């Protein structure tokens, strides 16, 4: 199976594009090559699949038995090492009489076993050997695939896999494996429609309306608890799933805290199913994975400028969680790690807690020798309900309670207020923003790539809130009526007092073209009402 998959990858890379004349391996449009999607040797689904097919079951048992024979040398020494663990996995599909001679010992296990029974009990030594064998097997596969991909002349990024495995031994062995062969990449999603099968959203389907704002560093952002020191990190799939009403702030959080404060390297927003905005929150066909919305990809004119200019600086490392493979195998490291998963929705925490992602960089460092972690106390970065970043540019206030919390961003190039902010003046470097709604996202960024808000000729102002389909009705956890096209945007009202006196403010349409007539100013104050101007974007000229 591995040979066939590698052959498929290399033949695809060697295929010549009839239009450009280049092989795919030479195409600059190829973003990365991914070896394995949403799976790894430690994951729950692997062994049940193997057990369904006698040929693969036999082959894997033979491989593991030969590996054990090389390690222990005899059945007697294996029995001495494993004790009651020999023949103890019948309930998981193992044989009652396992022997090296019969070559019938299967590497049975899954994240639950590796997390909970590998450090003690009858199966501990067996599970330790199983985990090491699976790690070596996975590494050999990734190594062969990587060498074959490189042999085609492809020089771009490679991703081994993008999936996690449990929260202890399996998690760290798999994470280390991914880091050896390319970018550490992951997938994660937040709330929204919970329709199954086929990932759809429709009338009568449940949905989740929770927000990261009330719990700093949680949900999609918590994926960063897996960032490995010295290695690139990316999210190749993420989305605040429609009809989540707070998606605008969630989209901005990944840009501010992920690509900015944490220094992540790549972001792939899932999924762009065509060009242009979609007529409804769901992509036609009731597909819930859709980023072609005003509060999805529609926010990128501001967020992309901010990210590409480097407005949000990388934070100090506040937690460097160190461990060797030996420590991972025996779970004797000096921190905790927890994972909670509900389908595509995942959350990660542990020492020092996911809230640390709102303060500074959180890393995992794999060492050759057993090592101690460096984890800073975060008291100095917290004042009441507010977590301040080590850069001083970001402040995340979470007073507690459902659908609460807000963020202020105060960098030289981009400033704004996001979330459930109080209707009080939020004083920033070049402007003071007073939100007048329960929830909104109001951000301004310098238009020029080499300027900031203190000296730019033009600034791009974004103001957006909730987005729904026309006629959409949302109840407590239920889509009562999915509604119809077009999507409509809740108006935003805010007072913005600029430090520099603006010369003019012009509203833009959805394609970025100026609308007729200037937006009225009172000196250096803009009384913003997006409903009156039917616009989420404005150009401010100084």
C-alpha positions as CSV (number, residue, x, y, z in Angstrom):
1,X,0.0,0.0,0.0
2,X,2.8,2.4,0.8
3,X,4.6,1.6,-2.4
4,X,1.4,2.2,-4.4
5,X,0.8,5.5,-2.6
6,X,4.4,6.7,-3.2
7,X,4.2,5.7,-6.9
8,X,1.0,7.7,-7.2
9,X,2.6,10.8,-5.6
10,X,5.7,10.7,-7.8
11,X,3.8,10.0,-11.0
12,X,1.6,13.0,-10.3
13,X,4.7,15.2,-9.7
14,X,6.3,13.9,-12.9
15,X,3.2,14.6,-15.0
16,X,3.7,17.5,-17.4
17,X,1.4,20.4,-17.5
18,X,0.3,20.6,-21.1
19,X,-0.4,24.4,-20.8
20,X,2.9,25.5,-19.1
21,X,5.2,22.7,-20.3
22,X,6.4,22.2,-16.7
23,X,6.1,19.1,-14.7
24,X,4.0,19.5,-11.5
25,X,7.1,19.1,-9.5
26,X,8.3,22.4,-11.0
27,X,5.1,24.3,-10.8
28,X,5.4,27.4,-8.5
29,X,1.6,27.1,-7.8
30,X,2.1,23.8,-5.9
31,X,1.8,24.9,-2.3
32,X,3.0,21.7,-0.6
33,X,2.9,17.9,-0.9
34,X,1.2,16.0,1.9
35,X,2.0,12.4,2.3
36,X,-0.9,11.3,4.6
37,X,-4.2,13.1,5.3
38,X,-5.9,13.0,8.7
39,X,-4.3,9.7,9.8
40,X,-1.2,8.3,11.5
41,X,0.1,4.9,12.7
42,X,-1.1,5.7,16.3
43,X,-4.7,6.7,15.4
44,X,-7.8,4.9,16.5
45,X,-8.9,3.8,13.1
46,X,-5.7,2.1,12.0
47,X,-5.8,-1.3,13.8
48,X,-9.5,-1.9,13.3
49,X,-8.9,-1.5,9.6
50,X,-5.9,-3.9,9.6
51,X,-8.0,-6.5,11.5
52,X,-10.6,-6.5,8.7
53,X,-8.1,-7.8,6.1
54,X,-6.3,-11.1,6.7
55,X,-3.5,-10.4,4.3
56,X,-2.5,-7.1,5.9
57,X,-3.1,-8.5,9.4
58,X,-0.6,-11.3,8.6
59,X,2.0,-9.0,7.1
60,X,1.9,-6.6,10.0
61,X,2.2,-9.4,12.5
62,X,5.2,-10.8,10.7
63,X,6.9,-7.4,10.6
64,X,6.3,-6.9,14.4
65,X,7.3,-10.4,15.3
66,X,10.6,-10.1,13.3
67,X,11.2,-6.7,15.0
68,X,10.7,-8.3,18.4
69,X,12.9,-11.3,17.5
70,X,15.7,-8.9,16.7
71,X,15.2,-7.0,20.0
72,X,14.9,-10.0,22.4
73,X,16.5,-12.9,20.5
74,X,14.2,-15.6,21.8
75,X,10.6,-16.4,22.9
76,X,11.8,-16.9,26.5
77,X,13.4,-13.5,26.7
78,X,10.3,-11.9,25.2
79,X,8.0,-13.7,27.7
80,X,10.3,-12.6,30.5
81,X,10.1,-8.9,29.4
82,X,6.4,-8.9,28.6
83,X,5.1,-11.2,31.3
84,X,1.3,-11.2,31.4
85,X,1.3,-9.0,28.4
86,X,2.0,-11.9,26.1
87,X,-1.4,-13.2,24.8
88,X,-3.2,-10.4,26.7
89,X,-4.7,-8.6,23.7
90,X,-7.2,-11.1,22.5
91,X,-10.0,-8.6,23.2
92,X,-8.3,-6.2,20.7
93,X,-7.9,-8.8,18.0
94,X,-4.7,-10.6,19.1
95,X,-4.0,-14.3,19.2
96,X,-4.3,-16.4,22.4
97,X,-0.9,-18.1,21.7
98,X,1.5,-15.5,20.4
99,X,5.0,-16.6,19.5
100,X,8.0,-15.4,17.5
101,X,8.1,-18.7,15.6
102,X,4.5,-18.4,14.5
103,X,5.1,-14.7,13.6
104,X,1.6,-13.9,14.8
105,X,2.2,-11.1,17.3
106,X,0.3,-7.9,16.3
107,X,1.3,-4.4,17.3
108,X,-2.1,-3.8,18.9
109,X,-2.8,-0.4,20.5
110,X,-4.5,2.9,20.0
111,X,-4.1,6.4,21.7
112,X,-6.1,5.3,24.7
113,X,-3.9,2.4,25.5
114,X,-0.7,4.3,24.8
115,X,-1.9,7.2,27.0
116,X,-3.2,5.2,29.9
117,X,-1.5,1.8,30.2
118,X,2.0,2.3,28.8
119,X,3.5,3.6,32.1
120,X,2.3,0.7,34.3
121,X,0.4,-2.5,34.5
122,X,0.6,-5.8,32.8
123,X,0.7,-4.4,29.2
124,X,3.2,-1.6,29.9
125,X,6.3,-3.2,28.3
126,X,4.3,-4.6,25.4
127,X,2.8,-1.2,24.7
128,X,6.2,0.5,24.9
129,X,7.6,-1.9,22.3
130,X,4.5,-1.5,20.2
131,X,4.8,2.3,20.2
132,X,8.4,2.1,19.3
133,X,7.7,-0.3,16.4
134,X,4.9,1.9,15.1
135,X,7.1,5.0,15.3
136,X,9.9,3.3,13.4
137,X,7.4,2.0,10.8
138,X,5.8,5.4,10.3
139,X,9.3,7.1,10.1
140,X,10.4,4.6,7.5
141,X,7.3,5.2,5.4
142,X,7.7,9.0,5.6
143,X,11.4,8.7,4.8
144,X,10.9,6.6,1.7
145,X,8.1,8.9,0.6
146,X,10.1,12.1,1.2
147,X,13.2,10.7,-0.7
148,X,11.0,9.7,-3.6
149,X,9.2,13.1,-3.7
150,X,12.6,14.9,-3.7
151,X,13.9,12.6,-6.4
152,X,11.3,14.2,-8.8
153,X,13.0,17.5,-8.4
154,X,10.3,19.0,-6.2
155,X,11.9,21.5,-3.7
156,X,8.8,22.9,-2.0
157,X,7.4,22.1,1.5
158,X,6.5,18.6,2.5
159,X,3.9,17.7,5.1
160,X,4.1,14.1,6.6
161,X,0.6,14.2,8.1
162,X,-1.7,16.7,9.8
163,X,-3.3,14.6,12.5
164,X,-2.8,14.2,16.2
165,X,-2.9,11.1,18.3
166,X,-4.2,11.1,21.8
167,X,-2.5,13.4,24.4
168,X,0.5,11.6,25.9
169,X,2.8,9.0,24.5
170,X,1.1,8.5,21.1
171,X,0.7,12.3,20.7
172,X,4.3,13.1,21.3
173,X,5.8,10.3,19.3
174,X,3.6,11.2,16.3
175,X,4.4,14.9,16.7
176,X,8.1,14.2,16.7
177,X,7.7,11.9,13.6
178,X,5.9,14.7,11.7
179,X,8.6,17.2,12.6
180,X,11.4,15.0,11.2
181,X,10.1,15.1,7.6
182,X,8.6,18.6,7.0
183,X,6.3,21.2,8.3
184,X,4.3,20.4,11.5
185,X,0.8,20.8,10.1
186,X,-2.6,20.4,11.7
187,X,-6.4,20.8,11.1
188,X,-9.0,22.3,13.4
189,X,-12.4,23.9,13.3
190,X,-14.8,25.8,15.6
191,X,-18.5,25.5,16.3
192,X,-21.0,26.1,13.6
193,X,-23.3,23.5,11.9
194,X,-23.0,20.0,13.3
195,X,-24.8,18.3,10.4
196,X,-23.9,14.7,9.5
197,X,-23.4,12.9,7.2
198,X,-21.6,14.7,4.4
199,X,-20.7,17.8,6.4
200,X,-23.9,19.7,5.6
201,X,-26.0,22.5,7.2
202,X,-29.7,22.7,6.7
203,X,-33.0,23.5,8.4
204,X,-33.5,21.3,11.5
205,X,-29.8,20.6,12.0
206,X,-28.0,21.5,15.2
207,X,-25.3,24.1,15.5
208,X,-22.9,25.3,18.1
209,X,-22.5,29.1,18.8
210,X,-19.6,29.1,21.2
211,X,-16.7,31.6,20.9
212,X,-13.0,31.6,21.6
213,X,-13.4,35.1,22.9
214,X,-14.7,33.9,26.3
215,X,-11.8,31.5,26.8
216,X,-8.4,33.0,25.6
217,X,-6.2,30.6,23.6
218,X,-8.9,27.9,23.2
219,X,-10.5,26.2,20.3
220,X,-8.7,26.6,16.9
221,X,-5.9,28.8,18.5
222,X,-5.1,26.0,21.0
223,X,-3.8,23.9,18.1
224,X,-0.7,25.9,18.6
225,X,0.1,23.8,21.7
226,X,1.6,21.4,19.2
227,X,4.2,23.9,17.7
228,X,7.6,22.3,17.7
229,X,10.7,24.4,18.5
230,X,12.8,25.1,15.5
231,X,10.2,23.8,13.0
232,X,7.7,25.5,10.8
233,X,4.0,25.3,11.9
234,X,0.9,25.6,9.8
235,X,-2.9,25.1,9.8
236,X,-3.8,23.6,6.4
237,X,-7.4,23.4,7.3
238,X,-9.3,25.7,9.7
239,X,-12.6,27.5,9.8
240,X,-15.2,29.0,12.1
241,X,-18.0,27.0,10.6
242,X,-21.2,28.7,9.5
243,X,-23.7,29.7,10.8
244,X,-21.5,30.6,13.8
245,X,-22.4,34.2,14.5
246,X,-19.0,35.3,15.9
247,X,-16.9,34.1,13.0
248,X,-15.5,37.6,12.2
249,X,-13.5,37.8,15.4
250,X,-12.5,34.1,15.1
251,X,-11.1,34.8,11.7
252,X,-9.1,37.7,13.0
253,X,-7.8,35.7,16.0
254,X,-5.9,33.3,13.8
255,X,-4.2,36.2,12.0
256,X,-3.5,38.2,15.2
257,X,-2.4,35.4,17.6
258,X,-1.5,32.5,15.3
259,X,0.3,34.1,12.4
260,X,1.3,37.1,14.5
261,X,2.1,36.4,18.2
262,X,2.8,32.7,17.8
263,X,4.8,33.1,14.6
264,X,3.0,30.4,12.7
265,X,4.2,30.0,9.1
266,X,1.2,29.0,6.9
267,X,-2.5,29.4,7.0
268,X,-4.9,27.6,4.6
269,X,-8.5,28.7,5.1
270,X,-11.0,25.8,4.4
271,X,-12.6,25.8,1.9
272,X,-12.7,28.0,-1.2
273,X,-15.1,26.1,-3.4
274,X,-15.2,28.7,-6.3
275,X,-14.3,32.3,-7.0
276,X,-16.2,35.3,-5.4
277,X,-18.5,35.3,-2.4
278,X,-21.0,32.6,-2.0
279,X,-24.7,33.6,-2.2
280,X,-25.4,32.0,1.2
281,X,-23.4,31.1,4.3
282,X,-23.5,27.5,3.2
283,X,-21.9,26.7,-0.2
284,X,-24.5,25.6,-2.7
285,X,-25.4,22.0,-2.0
286,X,-25.7,22.8,1.7
287,X,-21.9,22.4,2.3
288,X,-21.0,23.8,5.7
289,X,-17.2,24.2,5.0
290,X,-17.3,27.5,3.2
291,X,-15.0,30.5,3.8
292,X,-16.4,32.6,0.8
293,X,-18.3,34.9,3.2
294,X,-18.0,38.5,4.3
295,X,-16.8,37.5,7.7
296,X,-14.5,34.8,6.3
297,X,-12.3,35.6,3.3
298,X,-14.0,39.0,3.1
299,X,-11.8,40.1,6.0
300,X,-8.5,39.3,4.3
301,X,-7.9,42.8,2.8
302,X,-7.2,44.0,6.3
303,X,-5.8,40.8,7.8
304,X,-3.4,40.0,4.9
305,X,-1.9,43.5,5.0
306,X,-1.4,43.2,8.7
307,X,0.2,39.7,8.5
308,X,2.4,40.3,5.4
309,X,3.7,43.6,6.8
310,X,4.5,41.9,10.1
311,X,2.5,44.3,12.3
312,X,2.0,41.8,15.0
313,X,5.4,40.8,16.4
314,X,6.2,37.3,17.6
315,X,6.0,37.0,21.3
316,X,8.6,35.8,23.8
317,X,8.7,32.1,24.5
318,X,6.7,31.7,27.7
319,X,6.7,27.9,27.7
320,X,9.3,25.6,26.2
321,X,8.1,22.1,27.1
322,X,11.1,19.8,26.7
323,X,11.1,16.0,26.5
324,X,13.1,13.2,24.9
325,X,11.6,10.2,23.1
326,X,12.5,8.2,26.2
327,X,10.4,10.6,28.3
328,X,7.6,10.5,25.8
329,X,7.6,6.7,25.9
330,X,7.5,6.4,29.7
331,X,5.6,9.6,30.4
332,X,8.1,11.0,32.9
333,X,8.2,14.6,31.6
334,X,7.5,17.6,33.8
335,X,4.3,19.0,32.2
336,X,0.7,18.0,31.3
337,X,-1.0,17.8,27.9
338,X,-4.7,17.3,27.3
339,X,-6.7,17.0,24.1
340,X,-10.5,17.0,23.6
341,X,-12.0,16.1,20.3
342,X,-15.5,16.1,18.9
343,X,-15.1,15.1,15.2
344,X,-13.3,18.0,13.4
345,X,-13.5,20.2,16.5
346,X,-10.5,19.9,18.8
347,X,-9.2,21.6,21.8
348,X,-5.7,21.4,23.5
349,X,-4.4,22.5,26.8
350,X,-2.1,21.4,29.7
351,X,0.9,23.1,31.3
352,X,0.9,26.1,31.2
353,X,-2.7,26.2,30.0
354,X,-4.0,27.3,26.6
355,X,-4.4,30.9,27.9
356,X,-0.6,31.2,27.6
357,X,-1.2,31.4,23.8
358,X,-2.7,34.8,24.4
359,X,0.5,35.9,26.1
360,X,3.5,34.5,24.2
361,X,4.9,31.6,22.3
362,X,4.2,28.1,23.5
363,X,6.6,25.3,22.1
364,X,7.4,21.7,22.4
365,X,11.1,20.9,22.1
366,X,12.3,17.3,21.5
367,X,15.8,16.6,23.0
368,X,18.3,13.7,22.7
369,X,18.6,13.5,26.5
370,X,16.0,13.7,29.2
371,X,15.5,17.4,29.8
372,X,13.6,19.9,32.0
373,X,11.1,22.3,30.6
374,X,11.2,26.1,30.9
375,X,7.8,27.5,31.8
376,X,7.4,31.1,32.8
377,X,4.9,32.4,35.4
378,X,2.4,34.6,33.6
379,X,1.2,36.7,36.6
380,X,2.9,39.8,35.2
381,X,0.9,39.5,32.0
382,X,-2.4,39.3,33.7
383,X,-4.4,42.1,35.2
384,X,-7.9,41.1,36.4
385,X,-9.7,39.6,33.5
386,X,-7.1,40.8,30.9
387,X,-4.2,38.9,29.4
388,X,-1.6,41.1,27.8
389,X,0.8,39.8,25.2
390,X,4.6,40.0,25.9
391,X,4.8,42.4,22.9
392,X,2.4,44.8,24.4
393,X,0.3,44.9,21.2
394,X,-2.5,42.6,22.1
395,X,-4.9,42.5,25.1
396,X,-7.5,39.8,25.6
397,X,-10.2,40.5,28.2
398,X,-12.4,37.6,29.3
399,X,-14.7,38.3,32.2
400,X,-16.3,34.9,32.1
401,X,-19.6,33.7,31.0
402,X,-21.1,32.5,27.7
403,X,-20.5,34.8,24.7
404,X,-18.3,37.3,26.3
405,X,-14.8,38.6,25.9
406,X,-13.0,41.1,23.6
407,X,-9.6,41.9,22.2
408,X,-7.8,45.1,21.5
409,X,-5.0,45.3,19.0
410,X,-2.6,48.2,19.2
411,X,0.3,47.8,16.7
412,X,1.9,50.6,14.6
413,X,0.3,49.3,11.4
414,X,-3.0,47.9,12.6
415,X,-5.3,48.8,15.4
416,X,-8.8,47.8,16.5
417,X,-11.4,46.3,18.9
418,X,-12.9,42.8,18.4
419,X,-15.7,41.0,20.1
420,X,-18.1,41.8,23.0
421,X,-16.4,45.0,24.0
422,X,-18.2,47.5,26.4
423,X,-19.5,50.7,24.9
424,X,-16.6,52.6,26.4
425,X,-13.7,54.4,24.7
426,X,-10.8,52.0,23.8
427,X,-7.8,54.3,23.5
428,X,-5.2,53.0,21.0
429,X,-2.1,54.6,19.5
430,X,-3.6,56.4,16.5
431,X,-7.3,56.3,17.3
432,X,-9.9,55.8,20.0
433,X,-12.7,53.4,19.2
434,X,-16.0,53.4,21.1
435,X,-18.1,50.4,20.0
436,X,-21.9,50.9,20.3
437,X,-23.1,47.3,19.7
438,X,-23.0,44.2,21.8
439,X,-20.6,42.5,19.3
440,X,-18.5,43.9,16.4
441,X,-15.1,43.9,14.8
442,X,-13.6,47.3,14.0
443,X,-10.1,47.4,12.7
444,X,-7.9,49.8,10.7
445,X,-4.7,49.1,8.9
446,X,-2.3,51.1,6.8
447,X,-2.8,50.6,3.1
448,X,0.9,51.0,2.1
449,X,3.2,48.0,2.8
450,X,6.0,50.3,4.1
451,X,3.9,52.6,6.2
452,X,2.0,52.5,9.5
453,X,-1.0,54.4,10.8
454,X,1.1,57.3,12.0
455,X,2.4,58.2,8.5
456,X,0.3,56.4,5.9
457,X,-1.6,58.3,3.2
458,X,-4.5,55.9,3.4
459,X,-5.9,53.5,5.9
460,X,-8.3,50.7,5.3
461,X,-11.1,50.5,7.9
462,X,-13.1,47.3,8.5
463,X,-16.3,47.2,10.5
464,X,-18.4,44.0,10.6
465,X,-20.6,42.0,12.9
466,X,-22.9,39.0,12.4
467,X,-23.7,37.6,9.0
468,X,-26.9,35.5,8.2
469,X,-28.8,34.3,5.2
470,X,-31.9,36.3,4.4
471,X,-34.7,35.0,6.6
472,X,-32.4,32.7,8.6
473,X,-33.7,31.8,12.0
474,X,-31.4,30.4,14.7
475,X,-32.7,29.0,17.9
476,X,-30.9,27.6,21.0
477,X,-28.6,25.2,19.3
478,X,-30.8,24.6,16.3
479,X,-31.1,26.0,12.7
480,X,-34.8,26.7,12.6
481,X,-34.7,28.1,9.1
482,X,-31.6,28.1,7.0
483,X,-33.0,31.0,5.0
484,X,-32.0,32.0,1.4
485,X,-29.7,34.2,-0.6
486,X,-28.4,36.8,-0.3
487,X,-26.4,36.9,2.9
488,X,-27.1,40.0,5.0
489,X,-24.7,41.7,7.5
490,X,-25.7,43.2,10.8
491,X,-24.9,46.9,10.9
492,X,-22.1,48.3,13.1
493,X,-22.2,51.6,14.9
494,X,-19.0,53.0,16.5
495,X,-17.3,56.3,17.2
496,X,-13.7,56.6,15.9
497,X,-11.6,59.6,17.0
498,X,-8.4,59.8,15.0
499,X,-5.2,61.2,16.3
500,X,-4.4,62.5,12.8
501,X,-7.2,64.5,11.2
502,X,-8.6,62.6,8.2
503,X,-9.1,64.5,5.0
504,X,-11.9,62.2,3.8
505,X,-13.6,58.8,4.3
506,X,-15.0,56.8,1.4
507,X,-17.2,53.7,1.7
508,X,-16.4,50.8,-0.6
509,X,-18.6,48.2,-2.1
510,X,-18.0,44.4,-1.7
511,X,-15.5,44.4,-4.6
512,X,-13.5,47.3,-3.1
513,X,-14.8,50.0,-5.5
514,X,-15.7,53.4,-4.0
515,X,-19.3,54.3,-3.5
516,X,-20.6,57.7,-4.5
517,X,-20.4,60.4,-1.9
518,X,-18.1,61.0,1.0
519,X,-18.8,59.8,4.6
520,X,-19.3,62.7,6.9
521,X,-16.7,63.7,9.4
522,X,-16.8,65.9,12.4
523,X,-13.3,67.2,12.7
524,X,-11.2,64.2,13.5
525,X,-14.2,62.0,14.6
526,X,-16.0,59.5,12.4
527,X,-19.5,58.5,13.6
528,X,-19.6,55.2,11.8
529,X,-22.9,53.5,10.8
530,X,-22.3,50.7,8.3
531,X,-26.1,50.2,7.8
532,X,-26.4,53.8,6.5
533,X,-23.6,53.3,4.0
534,X,-24.2,49.6,3.3
535,X,-20.5,48.9,3.5
536,X,-18.1,47.0,5.7
537,X,-15.0,48.7,4.2
538,X,-13.9,52.3,4.2
539,X,-10.8,54.2,2.9
540,X,-9.6,56.9,5.3
541,X,-7.4,59.5,3.6
542,X,-5.1,61.7,5.7
